[in-house]
Amino acid sequence: MKIIVGVSGASGIVLARRLLQILKEKNIDRHLIVSGAAREIAKHELGGLDLGRLASRSYDEKDFSAAISSGSFKMDGMVIIPCSMRTLGGIANGIAHNLIVRAAEVMLKQDKKLVLVPREAPLDLIHLRNMVACREAGCVIIPPVLAFYPKPESVTDMVDFVVGKVLDSLGIENSLYKRWGEE
């Protein structure tokens, strides 16, 4: 299995790191694109960017000649985690301003799974309309919301809940969170 992980400039870089860790543990091929804004945010949230070591291959966000920018390069799906409103708006309106959005366009045109984890609060009407447009185009949208039925005891438990939902959407088996009705 081959998955593209896009990391755009929104708070929540820890979600991307955890997703990449789990994909690596499962020996899933991980193609990583990190935006410049995400690199800046990672300095604050992670004390620097350590995501590249978790990827099978990394790409510069400006590299439109990368293999993942073409539908002829076989991929199984893509996750943008976190997904900034700029990135979401680019996808919703077909404006590929970087490789993350271009790769997302490829997923949609090839009818592959595209999961967006948007990070913004509160949401304005433009954000909501862009989310609707993305959903109508075929994206799965998983806002990183808190769930209390699994009885989280730490921030890691809350991160694992969101990452588990992302993996579920990609059809990747996981036991990162206690599912409803499980003891």
C-alpha positions as CSV (number, residue, x, y, z in Angstrom):
1,M,0.0,0.0,0.0
2,K,1.2,3.5,-0.8
3,I,-0.1,6.6,1.0
4,I,0.7,10.3,0.4
5,V,0.7,12.4,3.6
6,G,0.4,16.1,3.1
7,V,1.1,18.4,6.0
8,S,-0.1,21.9,5.6
9,G,0.2,25.0,7.8
10,A,-2.3,24.5,10.5
11,S,-1.9,23.6,14.2
12,G,-1.9,19.9,14.8
13,I,1.4,18.7,13.4
14,V,1.4,16.0,16.2
15,L,-1.4,14.3,14.3
16,A,0.8,14.0,11.2
17,R,3.7,12.7,13.2
18,R,1.5,10.0,14.8
19,L,-0.1,9.0,11.5
20,L,3.4,8.6,10.0
21,Q,4.6,6.5,12.9
22,I,1.7,4.1,12.6
23,L,2.0,3.8,8.8
24,K,5.7,3.1,9.2
25,E,5.0,0.4,11.9
26,K,2.6,-1.2,9.4
27,N,5.2,-1.1,6.6
28,I,3.1,1.1,4.4
29,D,4.9,3.2,1.8
30,R,4.7,6.8,3.0
31,H,5.2,9.7,0.5
32,L,5.4,13.0,2.5
33,I,4.9,16.6,1.4
34,V,5.3,19.4,4.1
35,S,4.4,22.9,3.3
36,G,6.6,25.8,4.3
37,A,4.0,27.1,6.7
38,A,3.8,23.6,8.3
39,R,7.6,23.7,8.8
40,E,7.2,27.0,10.7
41,I,4.4,25.7,12.9
42,A,6.4,22.5,13.6
43,K,9.1,24.7,15.2
44,H,6.5,25.7,17.8
45,E,4.6,22.5,18.2
46,L,7.4,19.9,17.9
47,G,10.5,21.9,18.6
48,G,11.4,21.4,15.0
49,L,10.4,19.1,12.1
50,D,11.2,15.4,12.5
51,L,8.7,14.1,10.0
52,G,11.1,13.3,7.2
53,R,12.7,10.4,9.1
54,L,9.2,8.8,9.3
55,A,8.6,8.9,5.5
56,S,9.7,6.5,2.8
57,R,10.1,9.5,0.5
58,S,9.8,13.3,0.9
59,Y,9.0,16.0,-1.7
60,D,9.3,19.7,-1.8
61,E,5.9,21.5,-2.0
62,K,7.1,23.3,-5.1
63,D,8.2,20.1,-7.0
64,F,5.4,19.8,-9.6
65,S,7.6,17.3,-11.5
66,A,7.4,14.8,-8.6
67,A,6.0,11.4,-9.6
68,I,3.0,11.9,-7.2
69,S,1.8,14.9,-9.3
70,S,0.8,12.4,-12.1
71,G,-2.1,10.0,-12.2
72,S,0.2,7.4,-13.8
73,F,2.0,7.0,-10.5
74,K,0.0,4.5,-8.6
75,M,-1.0,5.5,-5.1
76,D,-3.7,4.0,-2.9
77,G,-4.8,7.2,-1.1
78,M,-3.8,10.5,0.5
79,V,-4.3,12.2,3.8
80,I,-3.8,15.9,4.5
81,I,-3.2,16.2,8.2
82,P,-3.5,18.9,9.4
83,C,-5.3,20.6,6.5
84,S,-5.2,24.4,6.5
85,M,-8.1,26.4,5.2
86,R,-5.8,27.6,2.3
87,T,-5.1,24.0,1.3
88,L,-8.8,23.1,1.7
89,G,-9.8,26.1,-0.4
90,G,-7.3,25.2,-3.1
91,I,-8.7,21.7,-3.3
92,A,-12.4,22.9,-3.3
93,N,-11.7,25.4,-6.1
94,G,-9.1,23.5,-8.2
95,I,-6.3,25.9,-7.5
96,A,-3.1,23.8,-7.2
97,H,-0.8,26.3,-5.7
98,N,1.6,23.6,-4.4
99,L,2.3,19.9,-4.7
100,I,0.0,19.0,-1.8
101,V,-3.0,20.4,-3.6
102,R,-1.8,19.0,-7.0
103,A,-1.5,15.5,-5.4
104,A,-5.0,15.9,-3.9
105,E,-6.4,16.7,-7.4
106,V,-4.7,13.6,-8.7
107,M,-6.4,11.5,-6.0
108,L,-9.8,12.9,-6.9
109,K,-9.4,12.5,-10.7
110,Q,-8.1,8.9,-10.2
111,D,-11.1,8.2,-7.8
112,K,-8.7,7.4,-5.0
113,K,-9.3,8.0,-1.3
114,L,-8.6,11.6,-0.1
115,V,-8.9,12.3,3.6
116,L,-8.8,15.9,4.9
117,V,-8.2,16.7,8.6
118,P,-9.1,20.4,8.6
119,R,-7.8,22.5,11.6
120,E,-9.6,25.7,12.2
121,A,-12.0,27.1,14.8
122,P,-14.4,28.7,14.6
123,L,-15.4,28.0,11.0
124,D,-16.8,30.7,8.9
125,L,-19.2,30.3,6.0
126,I,-16.4,30.2,3.4
127,H,-14.7,27.4,5.3
128,L,-18.0,25.4,5.5
129,R,-18.8,25.9,1.8
130,N,-15.3,24.8,0.8
131,M,-15.7,21.7,3.0
132,V,-19.0,20.9,1.3
133,A,-17.4,21.4,-2.1
134,C,-14.6,19.0,-1.1
135,R,-17.1,16.4,0.2
136,E,-19.1,16.7,-3.0
137,A,-15.9,16.1,-5.0
138,G,-15.3,12.9,-3.0
139,C,-13.1,13.8,-0.1
140,V,-13.6,12.3,3.4
141,I,-13.5,15.1,6.0
142,I,-12.4,14.2,9.5
143,P,-12.1,17.3,11.8
144,P,-9.9,16.4,14.8
145,V,-12.8,16.5,17.3
146,L,-12.6,15.1,20.8
147,A,-14.5,12.0,21.8
148,F,-15.1,11.0,25.4
149,Y,-16.7,7.6,25.1
150,P,-13.2,5.9,24.8
151,K,-12.4,7.6,28.1
152,P,-9.2,9.3,27.1
153,E,-6.6,9.7,29.8
154,S,-4.0,11.7,27.9
155,V,-3.4,13.9,24.9
156,T,-1.9,10.9,23.2
157,D,-5.2,9.0,23.6
158,M,-7.0,11.9,21.9
159,V,-4.5,12.1,19.1
160,D,-4.8,8.3,18.6
161,F,-8.6,8.6,18.4
162,V,-8.3,11.0,15.4
163,V,-5.5,9.1,13.8
164,G,-7.5,5.9,14.2
165,K,-10.5,7.5,12.4
166,V,-8.1,8.5,9.6
167,L,-6.8,4.9,9.3
168,D,-10.3,3.5,9.4
169,S,-11.2,5.8,6.4
170,L,-8.2,4.4,4.5
171,G,-9.3,0.8,5.3
172,I,-6.2,0.2,7.4
173,E,-6.8,-2.0,10.4
174,N,-5.9,-0.4,13.8
175,S,-6.7,-0.6,17.5
176,L,-5.7,3.0,18.4
177,Y,-8.9,3.7,20.2
178,K,-11.7,1.8,22.0
179,R,-14.6,1.6,19.7
180,W,-18.2,2.2,20.7
181,G,-19.5,-0.8,22.6
182,E,-16.1,-2.4,23.2
183,E,-15.2,-3.2,26.8
